[in-house]
Amino acid sequence: MSELRKKLEIEGDKGRLVADVLFDSGASVSLIKRSIAEKVATILKLRAPRHFTLDKEGESLEVNEVTRIELTFDGHTISDEFFVTSDLSQEVILGVKTFQAWRIKLDFENDRILFGSDLSRLKLITIKPY
C-alpha cells in the first residue's frame, strides 16, 4: 500500500473548494469527510449501510451516505461516488475503484499521478435486440 497527497479542487452540485486529497492504493473505495462534503455536494442516504474493514485489525467503518464529486488536476476532470463519513482523518481519500474507472496510475518515485492516454475518449456500446 502506498499513497500520494495533493491539494486539489473538488466540486459538487453546491460549490467547490480546494481539499487535501489522499490517493491511497490500499483503499478500495473513495471517501470524503462529512464537513467537506456538506460544503460542496448533496449527500444521499444509502438504502443499506456499507461496512469497510480498516487497517487496524478488528476495526471497521460503517457508512450510511454517499455523494458525487468531481476533482480537477493536471488538466483532467474526473468524477465518482464518494462514501461520506465523519470518522475520517483525511479530507478526501481516492481509492482503487476510482483509479480503475479513470485509468489512474500512481508514480511514487516521482510523486506523480498518471492518466491513461485515452481517458477522454467515449466508448459506446450498441446492444442489438434479439
N, C-alpha and C positions, 0 to 999 in steps of 0.2 A: 504494500500500500504506500502510495506516495501522493503528495499534494502540492499544488501551486496556489498562490493567493494573488488576486488582482482587485484593484478598485475599479468598478465598472458601473456604467449607467444601467439601471434596471427600470423597466416601465410596465405599468399595468393600465387598466381602464380608468383609474382615478388620478394618475400622475406618474412622475418619475423622480428618481433621486440617484445619487451615487452611493453604492454599498460595497462593503468588503466581501468579495466572493471567493470562497474556497473551492478550488477544483480538486475533488477528492476521489482518487481512483479506488478507494476502499468503500465508498458509499454507493449503494445500489440505486438509490433514487435521489432526486433533488429535493431540498428542504429550504424553507425560509422562516426566519424568526417572525413571530406574530407582530411585534411592534413595527417591523419594516413592512410586512405585507399590508397591514392596515392603512399605511400611508399611500400605497400605490395601486392597490387592486381590491376587487370584490372577493371576499372569502366565502367559499361554499362549503356547506356541511356534507360530509361523505355519508352514503347510505349506511355503511357499517364502518366501525373503526378499523384502522390498519395498525399492525404491530410490527415493529422493527427491532432486531437484535442490535445492541450496541457493542462497541469494542470491549468494554469492561464485562468480564464474564458474569453471566446471570442478570445483567441489566437489559431492559428493553424500553422502548418508547411507543406510547400509544398516540396515534394521530387521528383526529376526527374531522379535519378540514383540509381543503385544497384550494389553490388559486392558480391562475395562469399569468406568467411573467415573461417579458421579453428582455434580453440582455444584448447590449451593443458593444462590440470591441473589435479592433483591427479591421474595421470596415464591414463586419458581418453583424447581422441581427438574427438572433435565434430565439425561439420561444418553446416553452414546455410547461407542464404542470409541476407545481411545487407543493409539497405537503407542508402545512402550516402548523407550527408548534411554538409555544412559549419556552419550552425546555430545550433550547438550542444555544450553545455557547458562541456560535458563529452567526453572522447576519444572514448569509446565504451559503448553502452548500450545493454545488453542482455535482451530481452523481453520474455513474456509469450509464444509466439508461439515457440520459441526455447526451452524453459523449457519443453513444452508438447512433442515436437518432440523427445527430448533426455531423457525424464523421469527425469528431474532435479527437486529437491525439495530444498528449502532454509530453513536451520535451523538457525533462527535469534538468538535464545538464546545462541547458541554455536558458532555463526559466521562460520557456515559450509555450504558446498554445497554437497548435497547427490544425488547419481545416482541410477536409478532403477537397480535391480540385473541382469536383462537380457539385459543390454544396448548393449552389443557387439553381441548378437545373431541376425542373419539374418533370417527374416521370408519371405519365398517365397510363393507367391500366384499363383496357377495354374488356368488358365481360360480355360475351355473346350469349344471348338467350338460348335455351335448349330447343 
